[in-house]
């Protein structure tokens, strides 16, 4: 059975991705940092549908915890490796730059950009040796367009987009693809305080998206059906920015 690790799988978009990948036959590692209850809920949903999964908790910004996680995985799954990585975990701390604290800047860069680097590097060697892998980075409309009040988040996600394009060129000959999915306004806890009735006026499809609509694209990129696609950023944003 192929293994897929989804960071931030405890709720919202991450939960939808975990459920979708499990329904496609992957053994899914549902990652969480603080929200263990959410990860357990994701696991329960997968198992009740007949899928295979387990939960794993570690700090995405800690190189040590990442390395400890992967050593433990290989001990528990001898001869296997994680051939699909979905870098979905993220953090926002919105503020105008003039008022933004160093901690707000550093924590967002650390989780969104440095976390991508630490975890992807840890798993990449086995993908290269096995000559197969799928890396899917969940970025954001903010990283493409830039949004006021999100200079830290926009910078981090734009960095992941650039890294996606660069890494795709480094590992393509080893049959490892690297792509990104950029959601716009999606109905999750992160957007529940936004005024959808006003914001949807700026969206050509006139609504917020659903987590399942993002998960569909991720599942495609994780599959063999996407074998000739790499270095791409696919927007799931209702046409708000094209």
Secondary structure, DSSP 8 states (H G I E B T S, - for coil): --EEEETTTTSHHHHHHHHHHHHTT-EEEEEESS-HHHHHHHHHHHHHTT-EEEEEE--TT-HHHHHHHHHHHHHHSTT--EEEEEE-------B-GGG--HHHHHHHHIIIIIHHHHHHHHHHHHHHHHT-EEEEEE--HHHHH--TTBHHHHHHHHHHHHHHHHHHHHHGGGTEEEEEEEE-SBSSGGGTTS-HHHHGGGSTT-S-B-HHHHHHHHHHHHSGGGTT--S-EEEESTTS--
